[in-house]
Amino acid sequence: MSKKSGFTLVELLVVIAIIGILIGLLLPAVQAAREAARRMQCTNNLKQLGLAIHNFHDVNGRLPASWADPFWKMSDGNYGDNAVGYSWRVTIMPNMELGAQFDLIKSRFDQYKSSGTLTDNVFQVSGDGSGDGKLFREPIAAFLCPSETNKRFGNGPNGAVSYHCCLGDVWCWNDWRRPTVRGAFIQKDYTLGNDFSAIADGLSNTIFVAEGTVALAGGTGVKTGVANTSWYAHQDNGTYMYQLMSMKNGSELKGYSDVWSTEYTRGRRWFHGYGQCYNAFFTILPPNSPSCGQEYSGMFSAASYHSGGVNGLMGDGSVRFISETINAGDPSQGHTRNGASAYPFDNGTSLDPKSPYGVWGAMGTIAGGETVSM
């Protein structure tokens, strides 16, 4: 009688173990390949934003305003309460393949401009998120990094966003103009004359846009939380910046339980510009550092879920990957004026041009006179 052929239990277990090992070896490679693809898409998103900014500049002879662009003025030359909030992203939408969305927003603005009233606040949506308001509830792919994990937040007007304009290396209140703002983007009529010729350090040396992660209400992570601070802390206090940097403990905000607990926080409302948390970042602390502040004022760091740094759009339209270990100077050293400490800092006063925040600070300023070397 011949023996029946087959696997023994030991052989079967060995085969299963080998398959498990192969899966364990292949899975990280698959995940890495997927992240590489997401990072490439993020790079392409930023390049498209760069093209749109350059196209806007070609047509208008200036950069778009960080918020409340002159395009959104009322008939009396002032800015209306609702229109004032439009971000630079909305202003450049016609220069991207987002004409239909822009036309919807523009029609609401035209209604407001002609009558001075709206039947519904331009930023609000109905309870079920239907109708025109759905536009503000949903993220727009061109404004969102594919690696971002937090993308939707119910029916509120909280469409997630990843890409923020640079206000430079001075933590300012809501007075986003020269000389307080040393970055490329400023507000309202102050942007008139703010063209490429104003970028004295050169377009290839000046960062325009970088990534920022989406915060959660009550989040305590470095990338998912915002330390809650009074706007009075916006003054240029190097000691405070050092303390903020020391909060970083791996991926968490160490020893800081008071975090921003509402939906009006970092990385929401792609359409809304009146609020630094929705719209801007600073080249003060290096990428993937803690952020702090409230809705309209704060110190918001560039951040992403790409390993080791963030993608950044330079003024010449190129995209660079900026390491989280970039030279960012000494966070305990604040700005100076005539060589002496400029603290307490008052908006509207000129500071010494060189940034105290190293290469990162130099990238964020338009006329510091430094040579950028990453």
C-alpha positions, 0 to 999 in steps of 0.5 A: 500500500502506497503512502498518501502524499501531503503536507505535515503540520510542521511544513504547513506552519513553516509555509505560513510563517514564510508568507507572513515574513514576506508580507511583513517585508513587502508591506512597508515597501508598498506603504512607502511607494504610496506615500511617495506617490502622495508626496509627488501629488502634493508637489504637483498641487503646489506647482499648480498654485505657483502657476496660478499665482504667476498668472494672477501676477501677469494679469494684475501686476501684483501678488494676490492679497493674503485676504481681502484682495482689492478684487473683493471691494464693495461699491463704496470702496470698502470691504464688506463684512462677509467679503472681507474674509475671502482668502488668497486661494479664492482669488486665484481660483480663476487661474486654476481649473476651478472656474465653476467653484469661483463663479458660484462664490462670485455670484454670491459676492455680486449679490452682496455687493449690489444689495448689501445683504445676503439671505444667507451668510456667504460662509454658512451652510444649511444644516444638511450641508446641501445647496451652495454651502456644500462647496464650503463644506468639502475640501478641494483636491487642489488645496489639500495634500493627499497625505492629510488624514483629517479631511471632513468635519460634518456639515459645517463650513469647514472644508480642510486645507493644506496650503498656506501663504507665508507672512514671514518671520514676525508673529503679527496680530491681524494687521498684515501689512508692511513693515510688520509682515516681512513675507510675500503676502500682505492684506487688502489695498496694501498689496497694491504695488506688492509685485515681484520687484518687491522680493529683493532677496529673489524669487528663488530664495523666498518661500511663498506657500507651504503645507500645514496639517489640519488640527482637531478640536481639542487635539493634543498632537503637534500636528493635530493640536494648537496650544491656546494662547492669548493674542497678547503673546503675539509680541516678539518674545524669544523666551515664549518661542523657546518655551513653545518649541520645548513643548514638542515631545515626539508627536505630542504637546508635552505638558500643555493641556490648554489646547484650542477646543473649537472647530475654528482652528488650523487647516479649516475653511480653505475659503476664509482668509480672515484668520491666520489659522485658516490661511498663513504660516510663519518661518519662525519655528522649523517645519513640524514644530508646535503651533499656538494661538487663536482663530485670528492670531497665532504662530502657526508652523509649517507641517505635513505628514511627509516623513522629515519635513514639508513641501514648500512653493518658492517664488519662482514656482519651484517646489522644494522639500524642506527638512524639519532639521533646517537651520532655524536659528535660536528660538529663544532669540527674538528680533532686534532693532538697531542691534538691540532687543525689539521686545516688546514688539509693536506692529508697524515698527521697522526691525533689523532686516536679518532674520534671527531664525536662520535659513528658515527665517531668511526664506520667509522674508523678502528683503533680509539680504541673506543668502539662502542655503538649504 
